[in-house]
Each structure stands twice: as C-alpha cells, then as structure tokens.
C-alpha cells in the first residue's frame, strides 16, 4: 500500500479490509468480508484513533509509516479494546515508545489485563468532555459504556465536526478504495448487512445506544467515522434514524415473517398454508425462513426489522426443536421485544412445544402472542386449516 485515502486535508484513512474471513468473531457469516478502520490526524501533534485486527496489521503499519513521513507518533487514542481494534497496540508502542496512550479509566484497567505486560509508554486518562489539543484539531471525548463493551468511548473533532464513533454505525462488508457512503450503493442490501451487524453485535444494548444518540444530538456532526464499514459524510440522518429505531426495538416494516423448524416437511407445509392464507388476504412481502438452514444472525436481523413473526416448531424429545430453541435463546440474549407473535406447534405424540416457546417469549419484553395457537399432529388436516385461517386473520388485525 503506497497510496492513502484522505478524509479531509489532514485526516487519513489507515485501515484495511479482510476479504478472506468467513466468520466474524467466529460466529457471523461474511459474504463480502469486513473492514477494520483506523484514522490518522496529521497536525502539530500526530494522532491515531484505534488500531486494527492482526489480519490487516501489515497494511496498517505500512500506511501509518507513509502518513507519519518520518515523524514520531504523539498520541494513540484507544476507543475500544476488542481485539479486532486493539491487537496492534503493543507493536505500535514498540515502534513508537514515546507515544501517549489516550484512554478512559475503565479502558486503562482492561488494557493492562489484555496486554499482559506493564506499559512504559505514557498514559493520559480522559473523562467526559475533556479536550485534547493537537494543533488545529481539538478533540473531545464522549463516554459510551456498553456500546458494546464497558470501556467504549467515542471521539468528537471540534474543529471539523467529525464523530469517530467506535463500533457504533459500523457494518459488515469490506471497503475497496471507496470508503465514503456516497461512493457506493447504500441500498437495501447495505442496510440488511448494517442491521445484521447492529442486531447481533450491539443489539442487546439498546439503552446505552439511546444514551449515546442523545449525546450525539447535541453535536453538529458533519461526518461519522466508524471502526467498520463506510464513512458517512452525506445523509447522516438516514443511518442515525435506523440506529434510533433499532435501539428502541421498534420495527422498520409492518411485515410478517414465518420462522419454522421442520424435520419431515410437515411443519413447513403448515407454514406454507399460512403464507397462502395471508397472501389471499392481500399481505405482501411474506418471508419464510428455515431455522435449520438460515444462520441465526440473519434471523435475528429479520426479527428486528419486522413487527410480526410466526414461530413454528415440532416436538423434539419432549421439547422445542434444537435450532428453534437456539433462536429463542438468541432472541432473549439480544433483548428482542415489541413483537406480535403467532405460534404453530407440531406434536405427533405430545403437544408441549407452544407452551415452552411461550415461556421463552414471556421472558422477553412486550411479546404479544395472538390466538389461536395452531396445533398439529404430524400432518396438516382439514380441521387445522380453520385454525391457520383464524391465525392469519388475527395477525392481520393486530
């Protein structure tokens, strides 16, 4: 890498993208890689905001050397200690031992534990609204605990009105030269991946996100620089509005999705009958998802997106089908709430699943289960059609 992308006249992008990684955090499928963003401010004092994952370390250090042009690195601001942003800290300090680490108090405590060594580099502990003067640039700090780790803070450039937002406003997907939102299609697919990133990584922490958004509203932000995904320099309100909805656990679309587990297609056929009944009554954009084939991260993102869901599961060893149980546990862990829910259970020898699914839903927040609960015994029979029709009408009327 010999050419850097400029963010403005004295701020540079020095991040990198991993197009080979298949699972982010060894959990979430990646169809188009992921970026690890870092930023360099070239001022009277030089400054880097966060490092990158070890997978793109070589790129990062080459770009940092180009940006420094032989100067020393004065400050390294650590906003978030997760290894995909902190794994290069030790090497930065080895190459630039006089660099001052800028951290908050919680970050300092965690940093020592993560690096597993005593630091000889100077450390500057900052708190809310402290100011770091680099020369032309003056940076202030906003604490954002649990967005999505307890040590997180974001940095606001008072000079150029730029918010360096840590993991907030991030998304999956590599960057390929084009690093700004107005250089790429910000379309449905983009927001699908942005939603999947938010709901699975940050989704549990809607309250802290709301607090950060409230603080952000007091700042005249003209650009958002996250640690993953594109930099936003136009239409910022589009992404901010999405974050507001997601963190309030409010649906984007008044649509219905049907999430089913099925061993021998019988539960699937019931879900198709329900979909046909809904379509006959004019409902559009119905989507069915097989929980055994669709990664749970996509299911969570879709559940956040819509207002109404149907969960359908057979009895499995006297309990919920394992893949459906995994989904319900993930929904609880990620604080899903405010949904209208229809239930279908299939029990060849015991109708126990709906009761168990409802217990999981009751542990969430404001999950309204509509009647009737459809009960199948292996296959869809004529008497089940009336129950499915009643469920379709109940879902529509909610």
C-alpha positions in Angstrom: 0.0 0.0 0.0 1.6 3.2 -1.2 -1.5 5.4 -1.6 -3.7 6.6 1.2 -7.2 7.8 1.1 -7.7 11.3 2.5 -10.8 12.0 4.7 -10.1 15.7 4.5 -7.0 17.9 4.2 -5.2 16.4 7.2 -7.1 13.3 8.3 -6.3 10.0 6.6 -7.8 6.5 6.5 -5.2 3.9 7.5 -7.4 0.8 7.9 -7.6 -2.4 6.0 -10.1 -5.0 4.8 -10.2 -8.8 5.2 -11.9 -10.4 2.2 -10.9 -13.9 3.2 -12.5 -14.0 6.7 -15.6 -16.3 6.6 -16.9 -15.8 10.2 -16.8 -12.5 12.1 -16.0 -13.3 15.8 -16.0 -16.9 14.6 -19.8 -16.6 14.7 -21.3 -14.5 11.9 -21.1 -15.4 8.2 -19.4 -12.8 6.0 -20.4 -12.7 2.3 -18.1 -9.8 1.4 -15.5 -9.5 4.1 -15.1 -6.8 6.7 -13.1 -3.6 7.2 -11.1 -2.6 10.2 -10.9 1.2 10.2 -8.2 3.3 11.7 -7.7 7.1 11.3 -4.6 9.3 11.3 -4.6 13.0 12.1 -1.7 15.0 10.7 -1.3 18.1 12.9 1.3 19.7 15.1 0.9 16.6 17.2 0.2 13.4 15.3 -2.6 11.1 16.4 -4.1 7.7 15.5 -7.6 6.6 16.5 -7.6 2.9 17.2 -5.6 0.2 15.6 -6.8 -2.8 13.5 -7.1 -6.6 13.6 -3.9 -8.6 13.3 -5.1 -9.9 9.9 -4.5 -6.5 8.3 -1.6 -5.4 10.5 0.9 -5.2 7.7 -1.3 -2.9 5.7 -1.9 -0.7 8.8 1.8 -0.3 9.7 2.8 0.5 6.1 0.1 3.1 5.9 1.0 4.6 9.2 4.6 4.9 8.2 3.5 6.7 5.0 1.2 9.0 6.9 3.9 9.9 9.5 6.6 10.7 6.9 9.3 10.0 9.4 7.7 11.9 12.3 7.0 10.4 15.7 3.5 9.3 16.7 2.4 11.5 19.6 -1.0 10.0 20.5 -2.8 6.8 20.2 -6.5 7.1 21.2 -8.0 3.8 22.3 -11.8 3.9 22.0 -12.5 0.2 22.1 -10.4 -2.7 23.3 -11.9 -5.6 21.4 -9.0 -7.4 19.7 -10.2 -6.5 16.1 -9.3 -2.9 17.1 -6.6 -3.3 19.7 -4.4 -6.2 18.5 -1.7 -3.9 17.1 -1.4 -1.6 20.2 1.6 -3.5 21.6 3.5 -3.3 18.3 2.6 0.4 17.9 4.2 1.1 21.2 7.2 -1.0 20.4 7.8 1.1 17.2 6.9 4.4 18.9 7.7 4.0 22.6 7.1 7.7 23.4 3.5 7.6 22.1 1.0 8.7 24.7 -1.9 6.3 25.1 -5.2 8.2 25.5 -7.7 6.1 27.3 -10.5 6.4 29.9 -10.2 4.9 33.3 -12.1 1.7 32.6 -10.1 1.2 29.4 -6.8 1.5 31.3 -7.8 -1.2 33.8 -8.8 -3.6 31.0 -5.8 -2.7 28.8 -3.2 -3.9 31.3 -5.0 -7.2 31.6 -5.3 -7.7 27.8 -1.7 -6.7 27.0 -0.4 -9.0 29.8 2.6 -6.6 30.4 3.5 -3.4 32.2 3.5 -0.4 29.9 6.4 2.0 29.9 4.7 4.4 27.4 3.0 7.5 28.9 -0.8 7.2 29.5 -3.3 10.0 29.6 -6.6 9.2 31.2 -9.5 11.2 29.8 -13.1 11.7 31.0 -16.3 13.0 29.5 -15.8 16.4 27.7 -12.0 16.5 28.2 -10.2 18.2 25.3 -7.0 17.0 23.6 -5.3 19.7 21.6 -3.3 18.5 18.6 -2.8 22.0 17.0 -5.5 22.9 14.5 -7.6 20.0 15.8 -9.2 19.8 19.2 -10.7 16.5 20.2 -13.2 15.9 22.9 -14.4 12.6 24.4 -17.8 11.1 25.0 -18.2 8.1 27.2 -20.3 5.3 25.6 -20.1 2.3 28.0 -21.8 -0.9 26.7 -21.8 0.3 23.1 -21.0 -2.5 23.2 -18.2 -3.1 25.8 -17.9 -1.3 29.1 -14.8 0.7 28.2 -16.1 2.2 25.0 -15.8 5.9 24.3 -16.2 7.9 21.1 -14.2 11.0 20.0 -15.5 14.2 18.5 -13.3 16.5 16.5 -14.5 20.0 17.5 -12.6 21.5 14.5 -14.0 19.6 11.6 -17.2 18.3 13.3 -16.3 14.6 12.8 -17.5 11.9 15.1 -15.1 8.9 15.5 -17.9 6.5 16.6 -16.0 3.3 17.6 -18.3 0.3 16.8 -21.4 2.4 16.5 -22.6 2.9 12.9 -20.5 0.0 11.8 -21.4 -2.7 9.3 -20.2 -5.8 7.7 -18.5 -5.7 4.3 -15.0 -4.9 3.1 -14.0 -1.5 1.7 -12.4 -1.5 -1.8 -11.0 2.0 -2.3 -14.3 3.7 -1.9 -14.5 4.5 1.8 -17.4 7.0 1.8 -21.1 6.3 1.8 -21.6 8.5 -1.2 -19.1 6.4 -3.2 -21.1 3.2 -3.0 -24.7 2.0 -3.3 -26.4 2.5 0.1 -29.3 0.2 -0.8 -31.4 -2.5 0.7 -28.6 -5.0 0.8 -26.3 -2.5 2.6 -28.9 -1.9 5.3 -29.5 -5.6 5.6 -25.9 -6.1 6.5 -25.8 -3.0 8.7 -28.9 -4.3 10.5 -27.3 -7.7 10.9 -24.2 -6.2 12.3 -26.1 -3.9 14.7 -28.6 -6.5 15.9 -26.1 -9.3 16.6 -23.2 -7.2 17.9 -24.8 -4.3 19.6 -28.5 -5.2 19.7 -28.6 -6.2 23.4 -27.5 -2.7 24.4 -30.3 -0.5 23.1 -30.4 1.6 26.3 -26.8 2.6 26.1 -27.1 3.3 22.4 -30.0 5.6 23.1 -27.9 7.5 25.6 -25.1 7.9 23.0 -27.6 9.1 20.4 -28.9 11.7 22.9 -25.4 13.0 23.4 -24.7 13.0 19.7 -27.8 15.2 19.1 -26.0 18.0 20.9 -23.1 17.9 18.5 -23.1 19.5 15.0 -21.8 16.3 13.4 -20.9 16.5 9.7 -19.2 13.2 9.3 -19.2 9.8 11.1 -16.1 7.6 11.0 -16.9 4.2 12.4 -14.5 1.3 13.0 -16.2 -1.0 10.5 -17.8 0.0 7.1 -18.0 3.2 5.2 -17.5 6.8 6.5 -20.7 8.8 6.4 -20.3 12.3 5.0 -23.8 12.7 3.4 -27.3 11.8 4.5 -26.1 11.1 8.1 -29.7 11.2 9.3 -30.6 8.1 7.3 -28.3 5.9 9.4 -29.0 7.7 12.6 -32.7 7.1 12.2 -32.1 3.4 11.7 -30.0 3.3 14.9 -32.7 5.1 16.7 -35.3 2.5 15.6 -33.1 -0.5 16.3 -32.1 0.7 19.7 -35.7 1.4 20.7 -36.6 -2.1 19.4 -39.2 -0.7 17.0 -39.9 -2.4 13.7 -38.9 -0.8 10.4 -41.6 -2.7 8.4 -45.1 -3.8 9.2 -44.5 -7.2 7.6 -44.8 -10.8 8.6 -42.0 -13.4 8.6 -42.5 -17.1 9.4 -39.6 -18.9 11.0 -40.0 -22.6 11.1 -38.3 -25.8 12.1 -39.3 -28.9 10.2 -37.9 -32.5 10.2 -40.1 -34.1 7.5 -41.7 -31.0 5.9 -45.0 -31.4 7.7 -44.5 -28.2 9.8 -43.2 -26.5 6.7 -46.3 -27.3 4.8 -48.4 -25.8 7.6 -46.3 -22.6 7.3 -46.9 -22.6 3.5 -50.6 -22.9 4.1 -50.5 -20.0 6.5 -48.5 -17.9 4.0 -51.0 -18.7 1.3 -53.9 -17.7 3.6 -52.1 -14.4 4.4 -51.4 -13.7 0.7 -55.1 -14.4 -0.2 -56.0 -11.6 2.2 -53.6 -9.2 0.5 -50.5 -9.4 2.6 -47.3 -8.8 0.7 -43.6 -9.5 1.3 -44.2 -12.6 3.4 -40.9 -14.4 4.0 -40.3 -17.9 5.3 -37.1 -19.0 6.9 -36.0 -22.5 7.7 -34.1 -22.1 11.1 -32.1 -25.2 10.3 -30.6 -23.7 7.1 -30.5 -20.0 7.8 -27.8 -18.7 10.1 -29.3 -17.3 13.3 -27.6 -13.9 12.7 -29.8 -13.4 9.6 -32.9 -14.5 11.5 -32.2 -12.0 14.4 -31.8 -9.2 11.9 -35.1 -10.0 10.2 -36.9 -10.3 13.6 -35.6 -6.8 14.5 -36.8 -5.5 11.1 -40.5 -6.6 11.2 -43.3 -6.2 13.7 -45.0 -9.6 13.3 -43.4 -13.0 13.5 -44.6 -16.6 13.4 -42.6 -19.3 15.1 -43.4 -22.9 14.2 -41.7 -26.0 15.7 -42.2 -29.7 16.1 -41.8 -31.5 19.4 -38.3 -32.9 19.7 -37.6 -35.3 22.6 -40.4 -33.6 24.6 -39.0 -30.1 23.9 -38.5 -27.4 21.3 -36.6 -28.4 18.2 -32.9 -27.6 18.9 -32.5 -25.0 16.1 -35.7 -23.2 17.2 -34.6 -23.3 20.8 -31.3 -21.8 19.8 -33.1 -18.9 18.0 -35.3 -18.3 21.1 -32.3 -18.2 23.4 -30.6 -15.8 21.0 -33.7 -13.6 20.9 -33.6 -13.4 24.7 -29.9 -12.7 24.8 -30.3 -9.8 22.3 -33.2 -8.3 24.1 -35.8 -8.7 21.3 -39.1 -7.1 22.3 -42.2 -5.4 21.0 -43.4 -8.1 18.6 -46.7 -9.7 17.6 -46.1 -13.4 17.6 -48.1 -16.3 16.2 -47.3 -19.9 17.2 -47.6 -23.2 15.5 -46.7 -26.5 17.2 -46.4 -29.9 15.8 -46.6 -32.9 18.3 -47.2 -36.3 16.9 -47.4 -37.7 20.5 -47.3 -34.7 22.8 -48.4 -31.1 22.2 -45.9 -29.3 24.6 -43.8 -27.1 22.3 -46.1 -24.0 22.2 -46.2 -23.8 26.0 -42.4 -23.9 26.1 -42.0 -21.4 23.3 -44.4 -19.0 25.1 -42.3 -19.3 28.3 -39.3 -18.1 26.4 -41.3 -15.2 24.8 -42.7 -14.2 28.2 -39.1 -13.7 29.4 -38.6 -11.1 26.7 -40.3 -7.7 26.6 -43.8 -6.9 25.3 -44.1 -10.0 23.1 -47.8 -10.5 22.4 -48.8 -14.0 21.4 -52.0 -14.0 19.4 -54.7 -16.6 19.4 -55.2 -19.2 18.2 -52.1 -21.3 18.7 -52.2 -23.8 15.9 -51.7 -27.4 17.0 -50.8 -30.1 14.5 -50.4 -33.8 15.0 -47.8 -34.7 12.3 -49.6 -33.5 9.2 -51.9 -30.7 8.3 -55.5 -31.9 8.4 -58.7 -30.3 7.3 -59.5 -29.1 10.9 -56.1 -27.4 11.0 -57.0 -25.1 8.1 -59.6 -23.3 10.1 -57.1 -22.6 12.9 -54.5 -21.4 10.4 -57.1 -19.1 8.8 -58.0 -17.7 12.2 -54.3 -17.2 13.0 -53.8 -15.3 9.7 -56.8 -13.1 10.4 -55.6 -12.4 13.9 -52.1 -11.4 12.7 -53.5 -9.1 10.1 -55.8 -7.4 12.6 -53.1 -6.6 15.1 
